[in-house]
């Protein structure tokens, strides 16, 4: 292995990344990161792992990217190593570890990153994904765009569990305990690093054998053998960080994510010739999030603004919605704001208060407020000409005795009546969307002629063909829920 040649090729990779507009995102982010080629004598590579075919390994702590060539490598493999490590930090994989098993979590993160890079490899001759990089093909069936967390959960069911934890001699420390096989004693191990973090592990089940070995340089090498498919995967981890080091890495990942977002949404990049899987991954990863409260407030007040500002609304009305007759409400006068709350759904108390607060703030711009509380049937219809106290609405919702199931049939029937009476200016739904909406909506005229806003507490898609909908998602897993008693 020629170290100088390896460094020269790394420099060429940086030039390519900066010069190719489609890859400039990586070029700019890579620019501030030190690259170091680790000579054979410093790698501390396990002797019994020598049967692997990976030409180059890599590891990064956010500041420094270590290239670990196992033999003479080409530029395409080095390009892969740089992109691979940058994607880990852009995805904040270190941040997202939580209390997960670090070895299996690293496999899950590698799988997701390599999935994206394999797609990029198909459209570029500038990188090559190594043959034994971690990628579980059988997990892709039915989980094509699964996140690292979802892949982790799947692997957790397949992989052998970690060895039981062993406490240090003084009862302190963090980590997994020493695994089977060779390694330092508990006392030596705990004194150097984070308590009883494992240096050597050997896990086995009927299908997989997972071996990990950590050297004094804190680089952990992992070898995963799939006996069923006769495959071997290799990966590396930079392990055994102190709390201060972990905090530094998390700050670096935050900074890199912010830089990546700015670049991804700028004119610096050319996305036209990037593969779809690559675009999908980064569009989601680097999305700019606007608080759902602001989106909902704007969605509710949009129709009011259109009616009150005739001077700019009228000339643009048919341009904004060309050749779509009947979309205009029957009257241009502001009518009721209708809020439909699915009491069988779940939302945190905090988010429910925010939701109702926004609704009540907006009522002053409407004739009044109509609230429909339902699950299978409508339990209550509340009508207010003046703004009611927030506590009054909360108590009305919490006093509903729900049945657990959900249907929007009776709600849609009532909304059709309100539409026929010309009493609707805007309709807002709060629901988990676990309902029959997709099967019944086409039977109603009102939903094709009335814009609706949906606040959804799940990942379900709102697909109402021919209807104008705004969909806002919130995290339903926080705090306690308002689920009706």
N, C-alpha and C positions, 0 to 999 in steps of 0.2 A: 504493500500500500504506500503510495507516494503522497505524503502529507501536503507538500507544496502544490502538487497538481490538484489535489482535492480542494485546497483553498482557492486556487485559481478558478475552478469550476463553480464554486459557491459565488464568487464575485460575478461570474458570467450569468448565473441564475438571477442575481440582484439586478443586473442590467436588463435582462429579458423582462423581469417583472415590472420594472419602471417603464420600459419601452413599449410593452404591449398594453394598449389601453384597456383591454378586457381583463387584464391581470394586475392593473396598477394599484388596486386596493391592497393586494398583498405586498407589492413593491414598497409602498409608502409605509405600511405598518412594519414591514421587515427592516426598514432602513435604520431604525433606532435600536435594533436588537443585535447584540454582539454574537457572532458565530465563532464557535471554537471547534476545531477538529481534535478529537481525542485519540492520541496514539494508542497502538495495541497495548503497550505496557501499562497504560493508565486506565484501561477499560475495565479491568477486573471481571472479564467475561467468564462465566462458569465453564469449566473444561468439559463437563458432561453435557453441555448444550451445543457442542460443536457440529452436530448433525443437521443443524438448521441451514436453510438456503438463503436467508435474508442477507443481501449484499451490504445494507446499511441500516442502522438503527439511529434513533434520535431521541432527545429528551430536552425539555425546556422548563425553566422556572419563571419565565416572563421577561427577565432581563437578559438572560444568556441562553443561546440555543446550542446544545452540544450535539455535534455530528459524530456518530460512532460507526465508522466504516469497518466492516469485517473483512473486506478484501478490496481489491481495486474496483472502484465504483465509477459509474458514468454520471453525466450531468443530469439525466432524467430522474435517476434515483435521488440525487441531492435535491432537485427541485421538489420532488414529492415530500422529502423530509421537512423542508422549509414550510411548504403549504400545510402539511399535516399539523405541525406544531402551532402555526399561526391560527389555524382553525380551532384548535383546542382552546386557545386563549380568547379568541373572538366569541366562541360559544360559552365562555365562562364555565368550562367543565370543572375546574378546580373549585370554583365558587359553589357549584351545585352538588358537590360530593355529599354533604350532610353527614349522616351517620351510616352511610352505605358501606358495604364491604369494598375497600379500595381496589382490590384486584379485579373483581367482577365489574365494578363501576368503570375502571379503565378499559376493560374489554368492550363494554357497551359504548363508551365514548369513541373508541377507535373504530368500532363497527359503523357508527353514524358518520364519522369524518371520512372513512374510506369509501363509504357508499357514494358520497358527494364527489370525492376525487376520482373514483372509477368513472363516473359520468363525465367529468371534465377530461379524463384521459382519452375518452372516445372521440373527442373533438379537438384534441391538441397533441402534438408530437413533442411537447416540451417537458412532459413528466411521464413517469412510469411507476405504477403502483407495484411494489414488491410482491412476489408470489405468495409469501407466507405472512403477509400483513393480515391483521385480524378482520375477518369478514365472514359472518355465518349466513350462508346463502339460504338455508332452510328457514331462517327467521324473517326473510323478506316476503315470503308468501303470506299475503294478508296483512303485512305490516310494512308496506313499502316506504312510507314516510314517517315511521315511528320515531319518536324522540329517544334520546339517550335514557331517560327515565323509564320509558316503556320497554326498551330493549333490555335494560337492567332487570326489570321485573320478570321478563321471559327467561333470561339467562339464570336468574336466581333459582328457577324451577329445574333447570337442566344441569347446572354446574355442581360439582361437589362442594359441600359447605366448608367454610374456613375451619381450621382447627380450633379447639376450645381455648378461651383466653386463659392466660396464666398471669397472676399478679406478680409484681416485682417483689424483691426481698423486703423492701420497706413499705409495701402496700400501696405505692403511688404509681402514677404513670398512665399513659394512654396507649391504645393499640390493640393488636389482635392476639398477642401472646406468641410464643415460639411455636412453629409448626413442627411437623415430623421431619426427620432427616437431620443433616448436620447443621451446625451453627454455633454461635457463641453462647456462652452460658447466660442465664438470665441476668446475673449481676453485671457482667461486662456489657451486655446489650443495653440494659437500662441506664447504666451510667453514662453512655455516650450519646444516646438519642432520647426520643420521647418515651420514657418509661419502657414498656415491654413491647414496643413495635416489633413485628416479626421480621427477621432477616432471611430465614429459610423456611419455606413451606412446601409440603407435598400433599396435594389433595387428590383423591381418586373416587370415581364411581364407575359404573359399568361402561359408560361411554367416554368420559373425559378424565384425563390426568392433567392437573395444573401444578406446575412447579415454579416457585419464585426463589430468587437468590439475590441478596443485597450485599454490595461491597462496601468498603469503608468510604467510598466516594458518594454514598447515599443513592446510587443508581440501582434500581431494582429491575432485574431481568425476569420476564415471565415467559414460560413455555407452555402452550396449551396443545395437548394432543387429543384429537378426535379419533378414537379407535374405530368407530363405526364407518367413517368416511376415509380413514387412513390419511388424515391431514394434520399438519403441525403449523401452529401460528406462533408468532413471536411479537412481544411488545415490551416496552420499557416504561418505567415510572421514575420520576424524581421524588423520592419519599423522605419520610422522617423529618418533617419541618417543625420548627418551634412555633409557638403561637405568634411571635413577632414576624417570622418569615411568612407564615400563612396570611397574616394581615397585609403584608407587603404585596404578595402575589395577588390577593383579591383586589387591592387598589390598582395594580397594574392592569388586571383584566377589565376593571371598570373603565379605566382610561382608554384601553384599546378598543373596547366596545363603543365608547362615545366617538372616538376617531373614525371607526369603521362606519358608524351610522352616518356621520357627516359626509364621508367619501361616497358611500353607496348611493346617497340621494343627491349627489352633486353631478356636474357635467364632466367630471374628471374621468369617468368610466364609460366604456362602451359595452352595453349588455346585450346588444342585438344578436351576437353570435355565440352566446353562452348557452350551454345545455339547459333544458327545462328543469331538471332536478336541482342543478346548481342555483338557478334563479329562484326557484321555489324555496330552497333552504335559506338563502340569504335575504330574500324578501321578507320572510317570516322572522328570521333571527334579528335583522336590523330594522325592523319596523319601528316607526316613530309613534309612540303611544300617546294618545290624547286621553285625559281622564274621562271615563264614561259619563260622569256627571255633566261635563261641558257639552259632550256630543248630544246627550239627551235633551239638555236645556235648549240647545240650538234647534234640534229636531222639532221640539214642541212649539217653539216660537216662530218657526219658519212660515207656517201658514198664516199666522197673525200678521207678520211683516208683509207678506204678499197682499193681504187685504187692505192694510192700513196705508201702504205706500203705493197707491195707484199710479203715481207719476212714473215710476220705473217698472212696476210690475206689468202693467197692461201691454206696452209695446213688445215685451219679451215673452209674453205668455205662450204664444203659439210657436215661437222660435224654440223655446226651451222644450216644448213637447209637440213637435210637428206632426200633423196628420193623425192625432190621437183624439178623436172627438169624444165628448162626454166626460173628460177628465175634470172639467171645472165644476166646483160645487154648485148646487142649485141657487144658492144666494151668496153674494160677496160680503154679507154681514157676518161678523164673528159670532159663532154659536158656542155650544158647550165643548169643553175639553172632556173627553170620555176616557177613563182609566179603568182597565180590566185587570184584575189581580187574581191570579191562580193561587188559591189558598192551600193547594196540595203541594206546591213547589217549595223550594228552599232558597233562602237568601239570608245573609247575616243581618243581625239587628242593626248594625251600623249602616249597611247598604240600604236596608229598608227605610231607615230614617232619612238618609240622603235622597232616596227616590221620592218619598213623600214630600220632603222639603222642597225639592225642585218643582214637583207638581203644584204645591201650594203657592210657591213664588210666581208660578206662571198663570195661576187662575185669574189674577187681576186683569190679564189681557183678553180674557174670554167672557162670555155671557155668564158662565157658571161652570160648575164641576159635577160630573156624573161618575160615580164609582160603582163598578159591578164586581162583587166578590163571589167567586164561584169555585167549584171543583167539577163534579159531573153536572150539577145544576147550578142555577144562580141562587145563592143563599140570601144575598141582600143587594138592593139597589139604593144607593145613597145619592141624593141630589142636593146640591148647595148652590144658592145664588150668591152667597158671600163666602169668603175664605174661612173654612173651619179650622179650629185649633189642631195642631199636629197630633197632640195626645188623643184627641177624640177619634181621629182616623186610626191610629195605632190600636186603640182599644177595640174598635169595631172589627178590625182584622183579626186580632188575637182571640176574640170571643166567638169566632166561627168554629163550629164543630165539623171538621172535614171528614169525608169518607175515604180519602186516600187516592182514589182514581181521578182522572181528569178527562173532560170532554168540553169542546168549545161549541157544540151544536146549539145549545140554548142561548149562549152568549151571542153567537152570530145571528140567531133569530131576533134577539132583542136589538142588536145593532142595526139590523135591516129595518126594524120598526122606527128606530130613532132617525135613520137616514131618510126614510120615507116622510117623516115628520119635519125634515130639514132642521134637525137639532144638533148636528155634528159638525165641528170644525176640525177636530183632530182626535185620533184614537191611539192610545198608548197601552201596550200589553206588557205585563210583568208575568213571566211564565218560565217553566223549565222546558217547554215545548214537547213534553212527553204526552202527546194528545192526538186527537183525530183530525187536526187542522188540514193536513195534506189531502185528506180524503173528502172533505166537505166544502172547502172554500170556493170551489168552482160553481157551487149551487147558489151563490149569493152575489147580487149586483153591487151592494154597497162596497165590498172590498176591492172591486175592480175600478171603482170611481173615487175612492177615498184613500189618501195616503195614510199609512200606518207606521207606527214606531214600535219595535219589539225589543224589550230588554230581556235577554236570555241568560239563564243561570247555568246552562250546560253547553256542550260543544255541538249540539245538534244544529243542522243547517235549516235555515228558513228559505224555502224555494217555492214561491207562490207565483207561478207564471202569469203574466198579464197584469200583475198588481205592483203598485209602487210601495216598496217597503224600505225602511231603514232598520238595520239590525245592530244592536249594541250588546256586547257580551261582558259579563262581570264574573268574577271569581266567586263561586258559591261555596267554597270550602272554608272560608274564613269565619271565625267566631261561631256563635250559635245561630239557629235559624228561626224563622217566624212560622215554621210549619204549624198549621192550625191545630188547635187542641180538639 
